[in-house]
Structure formats: structure tokens, C-alpha cells
Amino acid sequence: MMTTTTTTATTTATTTANVNVPTPAGVYLSQGERALARGTHYIEESIWVYLMRDWDGVDRWVLDPVTVDGCGLDSGLDGGARNSECMCEDQNECDAIRDRMDRLPLPSADDLLHLLADSLGYTVTRAVKP
């Protein structure tokens, strides 16, 4: 498990990539069921990664500059974080956690790069610019 911490003026968000969560052989568990088995809550969010056609006139997708401006990415969910698939028995606690998660800043493109690399087993190194 890898943890990335992003600090802004007054808020700290820690994002963790869960890799290789074991399940019994041949048994499918939903993310809500996996959270329940761990004794935690399943809170989810989605982010937008904006793409655009290459400015060089090539028919290919490239990242839109607003995606890599250093700010947190935009939520892809109406109303922000949700817990509708959580299978817990304490809805008040679950709602409180969802509300806290909804107030945390979403990852930036740089944060997302590290989350993806960690989840997929890659190491990220920054290119040295001349």
C-alpha cells in the first residue's frame, strides 16, 4: 500500500492506493463487501481528466493544460463523494466520514500519476529538463 500526502494552505489530504486486496479463491467481492470485511466504510469519488485534440493538428488526444495546472482535479460525481454502496451498519458514522472525505481536496494530476503508478506497479521518476 502506498500513501501520498498533499498539503494545501490549511488542508491535508492523504490518498492511498489499495493494491492486492486478497479475496477467497473464486469469490467475487464488491468494493462495499471488501470494505465491510475490513471493518471500514466504502466511500467513493470520481475525477475528471480533461483531454483535447493535439494543438499541433495531429488527430490524437493530449492532456488539456487545465488538467496539469497543479490544482486538484474536478469531481466527476454530482454532489461529490458518495457512500451509496457502503454495506456498513452505522449510517450516521458513514455519512460523517463521507462528509469529511467530500471536504478534502481531490488529487492533482501529479498525485494521480503517483496513484496510478503505485496501483499498477510502476516507479515514477521526474525527467530532468536541460
C-alpha positions as CSV (number, residue, x, y, z in Angstrom):
1,M,0.0,0.0,0.0
2,M,1.4,3.4,-0.9
3,T,0.4,6.7,0.7
4,T,0.7,10.1,-1.0
5,T,0.1,13.2,1.1
6,T,-0.8,16.6,-0.5
7,T,-0.7,19.7,1.6
8,T,-2.5,22.9,0.7
9,A,-2.8,26.1,2.7
10,T,-4.9,24.6,5.6
11,T,-6.0,21.2,4.4
12,T,-4.0,17.9,4.2
13,A,-5.4,15.0,2.1
14,T,-3.9,11.6,2.2
15,T,-4.7,9.3,-0.7
16,T,-3.9,5.6,-0.6
17,A,-3.7,3.1,-3.4
18,N,-5.0,-0.3,-2.3
19,V,-3.2,-2.9,-4.2
20,N,-3.6,-6.7,-4.0
21,V,-6.5,-6.9,-1.5
22,P,-6.8,-10.6,-1.0
23,T,-10.2,-12.4,-1.6
24,P,-11.0,-16.1,-1.2
25,A,-10.2,-18.0,-4.4
26,G,-13.1,-17.9,-6.9
27,V,-15.2,-15.4,-4.9
28,Y,-16.1,-12.0,-6.3
29,L,-16.4,-9.3,-3.7
30,S,-17.7,-5.8,-4.4
31,Q,-15.8,-2.9,-3.1
32,G,-18.5,-2.4,-0.5
33,E,-18.1,-6.0,0.6
34,R,-14.3,-5.6,0.8
35,A,-14.7,-2.6,3.0
36,L,-17.1,-4.4,5.2
37,A,-14.7,-7.3,5.6
38,R,-12.0,-4.9,6.7
39,G,-14.4,-3.2,9.1
40,T,-14.3,0.1,7.3
41,H,-16.6,2.2,5.1
42,Y,-16.7,2.4,1.3
43,I,-16.7,6.0,0.2
44,E,-16.1,6.7,-3.5
45,E,-15.3,9.6,-5.7
46,S,-14.5,10.1,-9.4
47,I,-12.4,12.8,-11.1
48,W,-12.3,14.4,-14.5
49,V,-9.1,14.3,-16.5
50,Y,-9.6,16.7,-19.3
51,L,-8.3,15.9,-22.8
52,M,-8.1,17.8,-26.0
53,R,-7.1,17.4,-29.6
54,D,-3.3,18.0,-30.1
55,W,-2.6,21.7,-30.8
56,D,-0.2,20.6,-33.5
57,G,-3.1,19.5,-35.6
58,V,-2.5,15.8,-35.1
59,D,-5.6,13.6,-34.5
60,R,-4.6,12.3,-31.1
61,W,-5.7,13.1,-27.5
62,V,-3.4,15.0,-25.2
63,L,-3.9,16.4,-21.8
64,D,-5.7,19.7,-21.7
65,P,-3.5,22.3,-19.8
66,V,-6.2,22.7,-17.1
67,T,-5.6,19.0,-16.1
68,V,-1.9,19.7,-15.3
69,D,-2.2,23.2,-13.7
70,G,-1.2,21.8,-10.2
71,C,-4.7,22.2,-8.8
72,G,-6.9,19.4,-7.6
73,L,-8.9,17.7,-10.4
74,D,-12.6,18.2,-10.7
75,S,-15.1,15.8,-9.2
76,G,-16.9,13.6,-11.8
77,L,-19.8,12.9,-9.4
78,D,-22.8,15.2,-9.0
79,G,-22.8,16.1,-5.3
80,G,-19.3,14.9,-4.6
81,A,-18.2,11.8,-2.6
82,R,-20.8,9.2,-2.1
83,N,-21.3,6.2,0.2
84,S,-24.4,4.6,-1.5
85,E,-22.6,1.3,-1.9
86,C,-21.3,1.0,1.6
87,M,-22.6,-2.0,3.4
88,C,-21.9,-0.8,6.9
89,E,-24.5,-0.9,9.8
90,D,-23.7,2.6,11.1
91,Q,-25.2,5.0,8.6
92,N,-24.6,8.1,10.8
93,E,-20.9,7.3,11.1
94,C,-20.7,6.5,7.4
95,D,-22.4,9.8,6.4
96,A,-19.9,11.7,8.7
97,I,-16.9,10.1,7.0
98,R,-18.4,10.8,3.6
99,D,-18.8,14.4,4.5
100,R,-15.2,14.6,5.8
101,M,-13.9,13.0,2.6
102,D,-16.0,15.4,0.5
103,R,-14.2,18.3,2.1
104,L,-10.8,17.0,1.3
105,P,-9.1,18.4,-1.9
106,L,-9.1,15.9,-4.8
107,P,-5.7,14.8,-6.1
108,S,-3.9,16.9,-8.7
109,A,-2.6,15.4,-11.9
110,D,0.8,14.8,-10.3
111,D,-0.9,13.0,-7.4
112,L,-3.0,10.9,-9.8
113,L,0.2,9.9,-11.7
114,H,1.7,8.5,-8.5
115,L,-1.6,6.8,-7.5
116,L,-1.8,5.1,-10.9
117,A,1.9,4.1,-10.9
118,D,1.6,2.6,-7.4
119,S,-1.5,0.7,-8.2
120,L,0.0,-0.7,-11.5
121,G,3.4,-1.5,-10.0
122,Y,5.4,1.3,-11.7
123,T,8.1,3.6,-10.3
124,V,7.8,7.3,-11.4
125,T,10.9,9.5,-11.8
126,R,10.8,13.1,-12.9
127,A,12.6,13.9,-16.2
128,V,15.5,16.2,-15.9
129,K,14.9,19.3,-18.0
130,P,18.0,21.0,-19.5
